[in-house]
């Protein structure tokens, strides 16, 4: 299960990075704000899937440990803050 989780975490990290690096040109730049919102949404969705894969199956929960919960929680928190405070 480590390989699918690493892929999900890498995708979430890429979306989170995109959300943090997109800079609107001004208050009128709706495309940039839409891209930030979309990147944050994808980050939160991918993090949620990663958390579900880590937490739901008992065999994965025992084998993987609690350290695998940290990256999706951090990515989701950063994306939620970026989404909330937008730009």
PDB file of N, CA, C and O in Angstrom, chain B, residues numbered from 101:
ATOM      1  N   UNK B 101       0.808  -1.207   0.000  1.00  0.00           N
ATOM      2  CA  UNK B 101       0.000   0.000   0.000  1.00  0.00           C
ATOM      3  C   UNK B 101       0.847   1.266   0.000  1.00  0.00           C
ATOM      4  O   UNK B 101       0.323   2.363  -0.192  1.00  0.00           O
ATOM      5  N   UNK B 102       2.139   1.124   0.212  1.00  0.00           N
ATOM      6  CA  UNK B 102       2.985   2.317   0.258  1.00  0.00           C
ATOM      7  C   UNK B 102       3.070   2.995  -1.105  1.00  0.00           C
ATOM      8  O   UNK B 102       3.100   4.224  -1.176  1.00  0.00           O
ATOM      9  N   UNK B 103       3.109   2.227  -2.179  1.00  0.00           N
ATOM     10  CA  UNK B 103       3.257   2.829  -3.507  1.00  0.00           C
ATOM     11  C   UNK B 103       2.031   3.670  -3.880  1.00  0.00           C
ATOM     12  O   UNK B 103       2.201   4.816  -4.297  1.00  0.00           O
ATOM     13  N   UNK B 104       0.801   3.151  -3.748  1.00  0.00           N
ATOM     14  CA  UNK B 104      -0.345   4.020  -4.058  1.00  0.00           C
ATOM     15  C   UNK B 104      -0.422   5.246  -3.154  1.00  0.00           C
ATOM     16  O   UNK B 104      -0.810   6.326  -3.601  1.00  0.00           O
ATOM     17  N   UNK B 105      -0.056   5.084  -1.888  1.00  0.00           N
ATOM     18  CA  UNK B 105      -0.081   6.235  -0.992  1.00  0.00           C
ATOM     19  C   UNK B 105       0.965   7.267  -1.393  1.00  0.00           C
ATOM     20  O   UNK B 105       0.699   8.468  -1.357  1.00  0.00           O
ATOM     21  N   UNK B 106       2.142   6.810  -1.770  1.00  0.00           N
ATOM     22  CA  UNK B 106       3.173   7.754  -2.214  1.00  0.00           C
ATOM     23  C   UNK B 106       2.737   8.493  -3.472  1.00  0.00           C
ATOM     24  O   UNK B 106       3.006   9.685  -3.619  1.00  0.00           O
ATOM     25  N   UNK B 107       2.069   7.796  -4.373  1.00  0.00           N
ATOM     26  CA  UNK B 107       1.568   8.456  -5.581  1.00  0.00           C
ATOM     27  C   UNK B 107       0.510   9.496  -5.220  1.00  0.00           C
ATOM     28  O   UNK B 107       0.542  10.617  -5.728  1.00  0.00           O
ATOM     29  N   UNK B 108      -0.429   9.129  -4.342  1.00  0.00           N
ATOM     30  CA  UNK B 108      -1.450  10.088  -3.902  1.00  0.00           C
ATOM     31  C   UNK B 108      -0.830  11.288  -3.192  1.00  0.00           C
ATOM     32  O   UNK B 108      -1.241  12.426  -3.415  1.00  0.00           O
ATOM     33  N   UNK B 109       0.155  11.032  -2.340  1.00  0.00           N
ATOM     34  CA  UNK B 109       0.794  12.120  -1.611  1.00  0.00           C
ATOM     35  C   UNK B 109       1.585  13.018  -2.558  1.00  0.00           C
ATOM     36  O   UNK B 109       1.623  14.234  -2.368  1.00  0.00           O
ATOM     37  N   UNK B 110       2.213  12.437  -3.570  1.00  0.00           N
ATOM     38  CA  UNK B 110       2.952  13.243  -4.547  1.00  0.00           C
ATOM     39  C   UNK B 110       1.999  14.122  -5.354  1.00  0.00           C
ATOM     40  O   UNK B 110       2.297  15.288  -5.616  1.00  0.00           O
ATOM     41  N   UNK B 111       0.859  13.565  -5.747  1.00  0.00           N
ATOM     42  CA  UNK B 111      -0.132  14.359  -6.467  1.00  0.00           C
ATOM     43  C   UNK B 111      -0.696  15.473  -5.583  1.00  0.00           C
ATOM     44  O   UNK B 111      -0.880  16.602  -6.037  1.00  0.00           O
ATOM     45  N   UNK B 112      -0.968  15.147  -4.320  1.00  0.00           N
ATOM     46  CA  UNK B 112      -1.469  16.161  -3.389  1.00  0.00           C
ATOM     47  C   UNK B 112      -0.426  17.253  -3.169  1.00  0.00           C
ATOM     48  O   UNK B 112      -0.767  18.433  -3.091  1.00  0.00           O
ATOM     49  N   UNK B 113       0.842  16.861  -3.070  1.00  0.00           N
ATOM     50  CA  UNK B 113       1.911  17.845  -2.886  1.00  0.00           C
ATOM     51  C   UNK B 113       2.032  18.745  -4.108  1.00  0.00           C
ATOM     52  O   UNK B 113       2.241  19.950  -3.973  1.00  0.00           O
ATOM     53  N   UNK B 114       1.902  18.170  -5.299  1.00  0.00           N
ATOM     54  CA  UNK B 114       1.979  18.978  -6.525  1.00  0.00           C
ATOM     55  C   UNK B 114       0.818  19.966  -6.602  1.00  0.00           C
ATOM     56  O   UNK B 114       1.009  21.122  -6.977  1.00  0.00           O
ATOM     57  N   UNK B 115      -0.370  19.519  -6.253  1.00  0.00           N
ATOM     58  CA  UNK B 115      -1.528  20.424  -6.254  1.00  0.00           C
ATOM     59  C   UNK B 115      -1.371  21.516  -5.200  1.00  0.00           C
ATOM     60  O   UNK B 115      -1.705  22.675  -5.447  1.00  0.00           O
ATOM     61  N   UNK B 116      -0.869  21.147  -4.039  1.00  0.00           N
ATOM     62  CA  UNK B 116      -0.661  22.119  -2.965  1.00  0.00           C
ATOM     63  C   UNK B 116       0.399  23.142  -3.380  1.00  0.00           C
ATOM     64  O   UNK B 116       0.239  24.338  -3.134  1.00  0.00           O
ATOM     65  N   UNK B 117       1.464  22.679  -4.001  1.00  0.00           N
ATOM     66  CA  UNK B 117       2.501  23.579  -4.495  1.00  0.00           C
ATOM     67  C   UNK B 117       1.930  24.543  -5.536  1.00  0.00           C
ATOM     68  O   UNK B 117       2.232  25.736  -5.530  1.00  0.00           O
ATOM     69  N   UNK B 118       1.105  24.004  -6.422  1.00  0.00           N
ATOM     70  CA  UNK B 118       0.473  24.860  -7.434  1.00  0.00           C
ATOM     71  C   UNK B 118      -0.412  25.915  -6.786  1.00  0.00           C
ATOM     72  O   UNK B 118      -0.400  27.079  -7.187  1.00  0.00           O
ATOM     73  N   UNK B 119      -1.173  25.505  -5.790  1.00  0.00           N
ATOM     74  CA  UNK B 119      -2.055  26.453  -5.109  1.00  0.00           C
ATOM     75  C   UNK B 119      -1.260  27.555  -4.417  1.00  0.00           C
ATOM     76  O   UNK B 119      -1.714  28.697  -4.342  1.00  0.00           O
ATOM     77  N   UNK B 120      -0.086  27.219  -3.915  1.00  0.00           N
ATOM     78  CA  UNK B 120       0.718  28.215  -3.212  1.00  0.00           C
ATOM     79  C   UNK B 120       1.492  29.131  -4.153  1.00  0.00           C
ATOM     80  O   UNK B 120       1.808  30.263  -3.787  1.00  0.00           O
ATOM     81  N   UNK B 121       1.802  28.661  -5.358  1.00  0.00           N
ATOM     82  CA  UNK B 121       2.626  29.464  -6.253  1.00  0.00           C
ATOM     83  C   UNK B 121       1.825  30.305  -7.239  1.00  0.00           C
ATOM     84  O   UNK B 121       2.379  31.216  -7.854  1.00  0.00           O
ATOM     85  N   UNK B 122       0.553  30.028  -7.402  1.00  0.00           N
ATOM     86  CA  UNK B 122      -0.271  30.835  -8.311  1.00  0.00           C
ATOM     87  C   UNK B 122      -0.525  32.187  -7.659  1.00  0.00           C
ATOM     88  O   UNK B 122      -1.015  32.269  -6.533  1.00  0.00           O
ATOM     89  N   UNK B 123      -0.184  33.241  -8.385  1.00  0.00           N
ATOM     90  CA  UNK B 123      -0.375  34.603  -7.887  1.00  0.00           C
ATOM     91  C   UNK B 123      -1.307  35.362  -8.814  1.00  0.00           C
ATOM     92  O   UNK B 123      -1.012  35.511 -10.000  1.00  0.00           O
ATOM     93  N   UNK B 124      -2.422  35.840  -8.295  1.00  0.00           N
ATOM     94  CA  UNK B 124      -3.312  36.663  -9.128  1.00  0.00           C
ATOM     95  C   UNK B 124      -2.650  37.990  -9.479  1.00  0.00           C
ATOM     96  O   UNK B 124      -1.890  38.546  -8.687  1.00  0.00           O
ATOM     97  N   UNK B 125      -2.945  38.485 -10.666  1.00  0.00           N
ATOM     98  CA  UNK B 125      -2.392  39.765 -11.105  1.00  0.00           C
ATOM     99  C   UNK B 125      -3.088  40.939 -10.443  1.00  0.00           C
ATOM    100  O   UNK B 125      -2.519  42.025 -10.343  1.00  0.00           O
ATOM    101  N   UNK B 126      -4.298  40.730  -9.997  1.00  0.00           N
ATOM    102  CA  UNK B 126      -5.063  41.780  -9.340  1.00  0.00           C
ATOM    103  C   UNK B 126      -6.402  41.226  -8.902  1.00  0.00           C
ATOM    104  O   UNK B 126      -6.674  40.034  -9.047  1.00  0.00           O
ATOM    105  N   UNK B 127      -7.224  42.092  -8.372  1.00  0.00           N
ATOM    106  CA  UNK B 127      -8.542  41.670  -7.905  1.00  0.00           C
ATOM    107  C   UNK B 127      -9.416  41.189  -9.053  1.00  0.00           C
ATOM    108  O   UNK B 127     -10.362  40.435  -8.825  1.00  0.00           O
ATOM    109  N   UNK B 128      -9.130  41.597 -10.255  1.00  0.00           N
ATOM    110  CA  UNK B 128      -9.915  41.256 -11.433  1.00  0.00           C
ATOM    111  C   UNK B 128      -9.542  39.894 -12.015  1.00  0.00           C
ATOM    112  O   UNK B 128     -10.237  39.409 -12.908  1.00  0.00           O
ATOM    113  N   UNK B 129      -8.476  39.268 -11.544  1.00  0.00           N
ATOM    114  CA  UNK B 129      -7.944  38.038 -12.141  1.00  0.00           C
ATOM    115  C   UNK B 129      -8.717  36.807 -11.644  1.00  0.00           C
ATOM    116  O   UNK B 129      -8.234  36.054 -10.798  1.00  0.00           O
ATOM    117  N   UNK B 130      -9.902  36.626 -12.179  1.00  0.00           N
ATOM    118  CA  UNK B 130     -10.766  35.520 -11.767  1.00  0.00           C
ATOM    119  C   UNK B 130     -10.191  34.153 -12.150  1.00  0.00           C
ATOM    120  O   UNK B 130     -10.430  33.164 -11.458  1.00  0.00           O
ATOM    121  N   UNK B 131      -9.440  34.096 -13.243  1.00  0.00           N
ATOM    122  CA  UNK B 131      -8.853  32.820 -13.665  1.00  0.00           C
ATOM    123  C   UNK B 131      -7.857  32.303 -12.634  1.00  0.00           C
ATOM    124  O   UNK B 131      -7.834  31.108 -12.337  1.00  0.00           O
ATOM    125  N   UNK B 132      -7.038  33.189 -12.090  1.00  0.00           N
ATOM    126  CA  UNK B 132      -6.066  32.773 -11.079  1.00  0.00           C
ATOM    127  C   UNK B 132      -6.771  32.327  -9.800  1.00  0.00           C
ATOM    128  O   UNK B 132      -6.377  31.335  -9.187  1.00  0.00           O
ATOM    129  N   UNK B 133      -7.801  33.051  -9.400  1.00  0.00           N
ATOM    130  CA  UNK B 133      -8.541  32.653  -8.201  1.00  0.00           C
ATOM    131  C   UNK B 133      -9.246  31.309  -8.408  1.00  0.00           C
ATOM    132  O   UNK B 133      -9.326  30.497  -7.487  1.00  0.00           O
ATOM    133  N   UNK B 134      -9.747  31.084  -9.602  1.00  0.00           N
ATOM    134  CA  UNK B 134     -10.363  29.796  -9.913  1.00  0.00           C
ATOM    135  C   UNK B 134      -9.348  28.668  -9.898  1.00  0.00           C
ATOM    136  O   UNK B 134      -9.650  27.568  -9.435  1.00  0.00           O
ATOM    137  N   UNK B 135      -8.145  28.930 -10.399  1.00  0.00           N
ATOM    138  CA  UNK B 135      -7.087  27.914 -10.393  1.00  0.00           C
ATOM    139  C   UNK B 135      -6.639  27.595  -8.970  1.00  0.00           C
ATOM    140  O   UNK B 135      -6.365  26.440  -8.645  1.00  0.00           O
ATOM    141  N   UNK B 136      -6.566  28.610  -8.130  1.00  0.00           N
ATOM    142  CA  UNK B 136      -6.206  28.385  -6.719  1.00  0.00           C
ATOM    143  C   UNK B 136      -7.270  27.514  -6.049  1.00  0.00           C
ATOM    144  O   UNK B 136      -6.948  26.562  -5.337  1.00  0.00           O
ATOM    145  N   UNK B 137      -8.527  27.848  -6.282  1.00  0.00           N
ATOM    146  CA  UNK B 137      -9.625  27.076  -5.702  1.00  0.00           C
ATOM    147  C   UNK B 137      -9.591  25.636  -6.177  1.00  0.00           C
ATOM    148  O   UNK B 137      -9.764  24.720  -5.374  1.00  0.00           O
ATOM    149  N   UNK B 138      -9.375  25.421  -7.453  1.00  0.00           N
ATOM    150  CA  UNK B 138      -9.334  24.074  -8.006  1.00  0.00           C
ATOM    151  C   UNK B 138      -8.156  23.279  -7.457  1.00  0.00           C
ATOM    152  O   UNK B 138      -8.308  22.108  -7.109  1.00  0.00           O
ATOM    153  N   UNK B 139      -6.989  23.903  -7.376  1.00  0.00           N
ATOM    154  CA  UNK B 139      -5.817  23.217  -6.833  1.00  0.00           C
ATOM    155  C   UNK B 139      -6.023  22.863  -5.365  1.00  0.00           C
ATOM    156  O   UNK B 139      -5.629  21.782  -4.926  1.00  0.00           O
ATOM    157  N   UNK B 140      -6.632  23.758  -4.609  1.00  0.00           N
ATOM    158  CA  UNK B 140      -6.921  23.465  -3.196  1.00  0.00           C
ATOM    159  C   UNK B 140      -7.925  22.333  -3.068  1.00  0.00           C
ATOM    160  O   UNK B 140      -7.774  21.457  -2.217  1.00  0.00           O
ATOM    161  N   UNK B 141      -8.945  22.347  -3.908  1.00  0.00           N
ATOM    162  CA  UNK B 141      -9.940  21.272  -3.877  1.00  0.00           C
ATOM    163  C   UNK B 141      -9.290  19.920  -4.176  1.00  0.00           C
ATOM    164  O   UNK B 141      -9.532  18.942  -3.468  1.00  0.00           O
ATOM    165  N   UNK B 142      -8.461  19.866  -5.227  1.00  0.00           N
ATOM    166  CA  UNK B 142      -7.787  18.613  -5.562  1.00  0.00           C
ATOM    167  C   UNK B 142      -6.845  18.169  -4.447  1.00  0.00           C
ATOM    168  O   UNK B 142      -6.741  16.974  -4.171  1.00  0.00           O
ATOM    169  N   UNK B 143      -6.162  19.104  -3.807  1.00  0.00           N
ATOM    170  CA  UNK B 143      -5.284  18.758  -2.695  1.00  0.00           C
ATOM    171  C   UNK B 143      -6.072  18.124  -1.559  1.00  0.00           C
ATOM    172  O   UNK B 143      -5.667  17.098  -1.013  1.00  0.00           O
ATOM    173  N   UNK B 144      -7.189  18.730  -1.206  1.00  0.00           N
ATOM    174  CA  UNK B 144      -8.004  18.211  -0.109  1.00  0.00           C
ATOM    175  C   UNK B 144      -8.617  16.857  -0.483  1.00  0.00           C
ATOM    176  O   UNK B 144      -8.666  15.948   0.347  1.00  0.00           O
ATOM    177  N   UNK B 145      -9.082  16.722  -1.722  1.00  0.00           N
ATOM    178  CA  UNK B 145      -9.674  15.456  -2.165  1.00  0.00           C
ATOM    179  C   UNK B 145      -8.636  14.334  -2.179  1.00  0.00           C
ATOM    180  O   UNK B 145      -8.913  13.233  -1.703  1.00  0.00           O
ATOM    181  N   UNK B 146      -7.451  14.601  -2.716  1.00  0.00           N
ATOM    182  CA  UNK B 146      -6.410  13.572  -2.751  1.00  0.00           C
ATOM    183  C   UNK B 146      -5.939  13.224  -1.342  1.00  0.00           C
ATOM    184  O   UNK B 146      -5.654  12.062  -1.054  1.00  0.00           O
ATOM    185  N   UNK B 147      -5.857  14.213  -0.470  1.00  0.00           N
ATOM    186  CA  UNK B 147      -5.476  13.952   0.914  1.00  0.00           C
ATOM    187  C   UNK B 147      -6.531  13.108   1.627  1.00  0.00           C
ATOM    188  O   UNK B 147      -6.198  12.223   2.415  1.00  0.00           O
ATOM    189  N   UNK B 148      -7.794  13.383   1.348  1.00  0.00           N
ATOM    190  CA  UNK B 148      -8.871  12.598   1.961  1.00  0.00           C
ATOM    191  C   UNK B 148      -8.822  11.144   1.502  1.00  0.00           C
ATOM    192  O   UNK B 148      -9.014  10.232   2.307  1.00  0.00           O
ATOM    193  N   UNK B 149      -8.567  10.926   0.221  1.00  0.00           N
ATOM    194  CA  UNK B 149      -8.453   9.552  -0.281  1.00  0.00           C
ATOM    195  C   UNK B 149      -7.270   8.850   0.381  1.00  0.00           C
ATOM    196  O   UNK B 149      -7.374   7.691   0.782  1.00  0.00           O
ATOM    197  N   UNK B 150      -6.154   9.551   0.492  1.00  0.00           N
ATOM    198  CA  UNK B 150      -4.986   8.971   1.162  1.00  0.00           C
ATOM    199  C   UNK B 150      -5.261   8.642   2.616  1.00  0.00           C
ATOM    200  O   UNK B 150      -4.835   7.599   3.111  1.00  0.00           O
ATOM    201  N   UNK B 151      -5.972   9.528   3.306  1.00  0.00           N
ATOM    202  CA  UNK B 151      -6.330   9.246   4.698  1.00  0.00           C
ATOM    203  C   UNK B 151      -7.264   8.046   4.809  1.00  0.00           C
ATOM    204  O   UNK B 151      -7.113   7.214   5.704  1.00  0.00           O
ATOM    205  N   UNK B 152      -8.223   7.962   3.902  1.00  0.00           N
ATOM    206  CA  UNK B 152      -9.144   6.826   3.938  1.00  0.00           C
ATOM    207  C   UNK B 152      -8.420   5.510   3.687  1.00  0.00           C
ATOM    208  O   UNK B 152      -8.706   4.506   4.339  1.00  0.00           O
ATOM    209  N   UNK B 153      -7.487   5.515   2.750  1.00  0.00           N
ATOM    210  CA  UNK B 153      -6.730   4.300   2.485  1.00  0.00           C
ATOM    211  C   UNK B 153      -5.883   3.914   3.695  1.00  0.00           C
ATOM    212  O   UNK B 153      -5.696   2.728   3.967  1.00  0.00           O
ATOM    213  N   UNK B 154      -5.377   4.894   4.411  1.00  0.00           N
ATOM    214  CA  UNK B 154      -4.523   4.627   5.561  1.00  0.00           C
ATOM    215  C   UNK B 154      -5.326   4.219   6.795  1.00  0.00           C
ATOM    216  O   UNK B 154      -4.860   3.394   7.580  1.00  0.00           O
ATOM    217  N   UNK B 155      -6.511   4.774   6.980  1.00  0.00           N
ATOM    218  CA  UNK B 155      -7.247   4.584   8.229  1.00  0.00           C
ATOM    219  C   UNK B 155      -8.271   3.456   8.169  1.00  0.00           C
ATOM    220  O   UNK B 155      -8.410   2.716   9.143  1.00  0.00           O
ATOM    221  N   UNK B 156      -8.985   3.301   7.070  1.00  0.00           N
ATOM    222  CA  UNK B 156     -10.122   2.375   7.025  1.00  0.00           C
ATOM    223  C   UNK B 156      -9.714   0.903   7.141  1.00  0.00           C
ATOM    224  O   UNK B 156     -10.179   0.233   8.063  1.00  0.00           O
ATOM    225  N   UNK B 157      -8.864   0.364   6.249  1.00  0.00           N
ATOM    226  CA  UNK B 157      -8.551  -1.069   6.360  1.00  0.00           C
ATOM    227  C   UNK B 157      -7.666  -1.345   7.581  1.00  0.00           C
ATOM    228  O   UNK B 157      -6.618  -0.715   7.729  1.00  0.00           O
ATOM    229  N   UNK B 158      -8.063  -2.263   8.447  1.00  0.00           N
ATOM    230  CA  UNK B 158      -7.278  -2.523   9.660  1.00  0.00           C
ATOM    231  C   UNK B 158      -5.879  -3.066   9.364  1.00  0.00           C
ATOM    232  O   UNK B 158      -4.941  -2.784  10.109  1.00  0.00           O
ATOM    233  N   UNK B 159      -5.727  -3.833   8.297  1.00  0.00           N
ATOM    234  CA  UNK B 159      -4.403  -4.369   7.992  1.00  0.00           C
ATOM    235  C   UNK B 159      -3.439  -3.260   7.584  1.00  0.00           C
ATOM    236  O   UNK B 159      -2.263  -3.289   7.950  1.00  0.00           O
ATOM    237  N   UNK B 160      -3.926  -2.300   6.840  1.00  0.00           N
ATOM    238  CA  UNK B 160      -3.083  -1.174   6.441  1.00  0.00           C
ATOM    239  C   UNK B 160      -2.773  -0.306   7.646  1.00  0.00           C
ATOM    240  O   UNK B 160      -1.648   0.168   7.805  1.00  0.00           O
ATOM    241  N   UNK B 161      -3.760  -0.101   8.487  1.00  0.00           N
ATOM    242  CA  UNK B 161      -3.579   0.728   9.676  1.00  0.00           C
ATOM    243  C   UNK B 161      -2.489   0.163  10.578  1.00  0.00           C
ATOM    244  O   UNK B 161      -1.675   0.912  11.119  1.00  0.00           O
ATOM    245  N   UNK B 162      -2.472  -1.175  10.742  1.00  0.00           N
ATOM    246  CA  UNK B 162      -1.459  -1.798  11.589  1.00  0.00           C
ATOM    247  C   UNK B 162      -0.088  -1.774  10.927  1.00  0.00           C
ATOM    248  O   UNK B 162       0.919  -1.562  11.602  1.00  0.00           O
ATOM    249  N   UNK B 163      -0.035  -1.987   9.630  1.00  0.00           N
ATOM    250  CA  UNK B 163       1.249  -2.111   8.939  1.00  0.00           C
ATOM    251  C   UNK B 163       1.919  -0.767   8.691  1.00  0.00           C
ATOM    252  O   UNK B 163       3.144  -0.673   8.773  1.00  0.00           O
ATOM    253  N   UNK B 164       1.163   0.257   8.395  1.00  0.00           N
ATOM    254  CA  UNK B 164       1.747   1.525   7.963  1.00  0.00           C
ATOM    255  C   UNK B 164       2.158   2.427   9.121  1.00  0.00           C
ATOM    256  O   UNK B 164       3.171   3.118   9.018  1.00  0.00           O
ATOM    257  N   UNK B 165       1.431   2.443  10.180  1.00  0.00           N
ATOM    258  CA  UNK B 165       1.778   3.303  11.306  1.00  0.00           C
ATOM    259  C   UNK B 165       1.180   4.699  11.172  1.00  0.00           C
ATOM    260  O   UNK B 165       0.594   5.054  10.150  1.00  0.00           O
ATOM    261  N   UNK B 166       1.347   5.472  12.233  1.00  0.00           N
ATOM    262  CA  UNK B 166       0.745   6.810  12.290  1.00  0.00           C
ATOM    263  C   UNK B 166       1.499   7.856  11.477  1.00  0.00           C
ATOM    264  O   UNK B 166       0.934   8.901  11.153  1.00  0.00           O
ATOM    265  N   UNK B 167       2.735   7.604  11.147  1.00  0.00           N
ATOM    266  CA  UNK B 167       3.524   8.571  10.383  1.00  0.00           C
ATOM    267  C   UNK B 167       2.966   8.833   9.001  1.00  0.00           C
ATOM    268  O   UNK B 167       3.202   9.893   8.421  1.00  0.00           O
ATOM    269  N   UNK B 168       2.225   7.871   8.469  1.00  0.00           N
ATOM    270  CA  UNK B 168       1.625   8.032   7.143  1.00  0.00           C
ATOM    271  C   UNK B 168       0.410   8.956   7.162  1.00  0.00           C
ATOM    272  O   UNK B 168      -0.106   9.318   6.105  1.00  0.00           O
ATOM    273  N   UNK B 169      -0.043   9.334   8.331  1.00  0.00           N
ATOM    274  CA  UNK B 169      -1.174  10.254   8.434  1.00  0.00           C
ATOM    275  C   UNK B 169      -0.740  11.722   8.369  1.00  0.00           C
ATOM    276  O   UNK B 169      -1.554  12.596   8.071  1.00  0.00           O
ATOM    277  N   UNK B 170       0.516  11.988   8.641  1.00  0.00           N
ATOM    278  CA  UNK B 170       0.989  13.372   8.727  1.00  0.00           C
ATOM    279  C   UNK B 170       0.951  14.102   7.375  1.00  0.00           C
ATOM    280  O   UNK B 170       0.400  15.200   7.314  1.00  0.00           O
ATOM    281  N   UNK B 171       1.513  13.543   6.285  1.00  0.00           N
ATOM    282  CA  UNK B 171       1.524  14.322   5.027  1.00  0.00           C
ATOM    283  C   UNK B 171       0.143  14.753   4.535  1.00  0.00           C
ATOM    284  O   UNK B 171      -0.027  15.924   4.195  1.00  0.00           O
ATOM    285  N   UNK B 172      -0.860  13.855   4.480  1.00  0.00           N
ATOM    286  CA  UNK B 172      -2.147  14.345   3.967  1.00  0.00           C
ATOM    287  C   UNK B 172      -2.804  15.366   4.888  1.00  0.00           C
ATOM    288  O   UNK B 172      -3.507  16.258   4.414  1.00  0.00           O
ATOM    289  N   UNK B 173      -2.590  15.249   6.178  1.00  0.00           N
ATOM    290  CA  UNK B 173      -3.152  16.236   7.096  1.00  0.00           C
ATOM    291  C   UNK B 173      -2.501  17.602   6.894  1.00  0.00           C
ATOM    292  O   UNK B 173      -3.184  18.625   6.920  1.00  0.00           O
ATOM    293  N   UNK B 174      -1.195  17.619   6.696  1.00  0.00           N
ATOM    294  CA  UNK B 174      -0.494  18.883   6.469  1.00  0.00           C
ATOM    295  C   UNK B 174      -0.916  19.496   5.132  1.00  0.00           C
ATOM    296  O   UNK B 174      -1.205  20.691   5.058  1.00  0.00           O
ATOM    297  N   UNK B 175      -0.951  18.675   4.073  1.00  0.00           N
ATOM    298  CA  UNK B 175      -1.353  19.188   2.764  1.00  0.00           C
ATOM    299  C   UNK B 175      -2.776  19.742   2.807  1.00  0.00           C
ATOM    300  O   UNK B 175      -3.044  20.812   2.261  1.00  0.00           O
ATOM    301  N   UNK B 176      -3.679  19.018   3.450  1.00  0.00           N
ATOM    302  CA  UNK B 176      -5.071  19.468   3.528  1.00  0.00           C
ATOM    303  C   UNK B 176      -5.186  20.755   4.345  1.00  0.00           C
ATOM    304  O   UNK B 176      -5.965  21.642   3.995  1.00  0.00           O
ATOM    305  N   UNK B 177      -4.421  20.861   5.425  1.00  0.00           N
ATOM    306  CA  UNK B 177      -4.474  22.080   6.240  1.00  0.00           C
ATOM    307  C   UNK B 177      -3.939  23.285   5.469  1.00  0.00           C
ATOM    308  O   UNK B 177      -4.523  24.368   5.520  1.00  0.00           O
ATOM    309  N   UNK B 178      -2.836  23.097   4.758  1.00  0.00           N
ATOM    310  CA  UNK B 178      -2.270  24.196   3.970  1.00  0.00           C
ATOM    311  C   UNK B 178      -3.249  24.607   2.868  1.00  0.00           C
ATOM    312  O   UNK B 178      -3.457  25.797   2.629  1.00  0.00           O
ATOM    313  N   UNK B 179      -3.846  23.623   2.200  1.00  0.00           N
ATOM    314  CA  UNK B 179      -4.798  23.934   1.129  1.00  0.00           C
ATOM    315  C   UNK B 179      -6.041  24.617   1.677  1.00  0.00           C
ATOM    316  O   UNK B 179      -6.575  25.525   1.038  1.00  0.00           O
ATOM    317  N   UNK B 180      -6.508  24.203   2.837  1.00  0.00           N
ATOM    318  CA  UNK B 180      -7.689  24.841   3.422  1.00  0.00           C
ATOM    319  C   UNK B 180      -7.405  26.294   3.791  1.00  0.00           C
ATOM    320  O   UNK B 180      -8.255  27.162   3.595  1.00  0.00           O
ATOM    321  N   UNK B 181      -6.222  26.558   4.320  1.00  0.00           N
ATOM    322  CA  UNK B 181      -5.859  27.943   4.662  1.00  0.00           C
ATOM    323  C   UNK B 181      -5.725  28.784   3.402  1.00  0.00           C
ATOM    324  O   UNK B 181      -6.197  29.920   3.352  1.00  0.00           O
ATOM    325  N   UNK B 182      -5.079  28.220   2.381  1.00  0.00           N
ATOM    326  CA  UNK B 182      -4.928  28.961   1.111  1.00  0.00           C
ATOM    327  C   UNK B 182      -6.282  29.232   0.465  1.00  0.00           C
ATOM    328  O   UNK B 182      -6.529  30.320  -0.054  1.00  0.00           O
ATOM    329  N   UNK B 183      -7.149  28.235   0.504  1.00  0.00           N
ATOM    330  CA  UNK B 183      -8.476  28.391  -0.076  1.00  0.00           C
ATOM    331  C   UNK B 183      -9.281  29.449   0.668  1.00  0.00           C
ATOM    332  O   UNK B 183      -9.989  30.249   0.056  1.00  0.00           O
ATOM    333  N   UNK B 184      -9.164  29.446   1.999  1.00  0.00           N
ATOM    334  CA  UNK B 184      -9.918  30.379   2.821  1.00  0.00           C
ATOM    335  C   UNK B 184      -9.435  31.823   2.616  1.00  0.00           C
ATOM    336  O   UNK B 184     -10.238  32.746   2.472  1.00  0.00           O
ATOM    337  N   UNK B 185      -8.128  31.993   2.607  1.00  0.00           N
ATOM    338  CA  UNK B 185      -7.576  33.348   2.515  1.00  0.00           C
ATOM    339  C   UNK B 185      -7.166  33.732   1.107  1.00  0.00           C
ATOM    340  O   UNK B 185      -6.615  34.811   0.890  1.00  0.00           O
ATOM    341  N   UNK B 186      -7.426  32.870   0.163  1.00  0.00           N
ATOM    342  CA  UNK B 186      -7.383  33.075  -1.268  1.00  0.00           C
ATOM    343  C   UNK B 186      -6.257  33.768  -1.959  1.00  0.00           C
ATOM    344  O   UNK B 186      -5.870  33.227  -2.996  1.00  0.00           O
ATOM    345  N   UNK B 187      -5.714  34.761  -1.617  1.00  0.00           N
ATOM    346  CA  UNK B 187      -4.724  35.332  -2.493  1.00  0.00           C
ATOM    347  C   UNK B 187      -4.134  36.531  -1.934  1.00  0.00           C
ATOM    348  O   UNK B 187      -3.268  37.143  -2.559  1.00  0.00           O
TER     349      UNK B 187
END
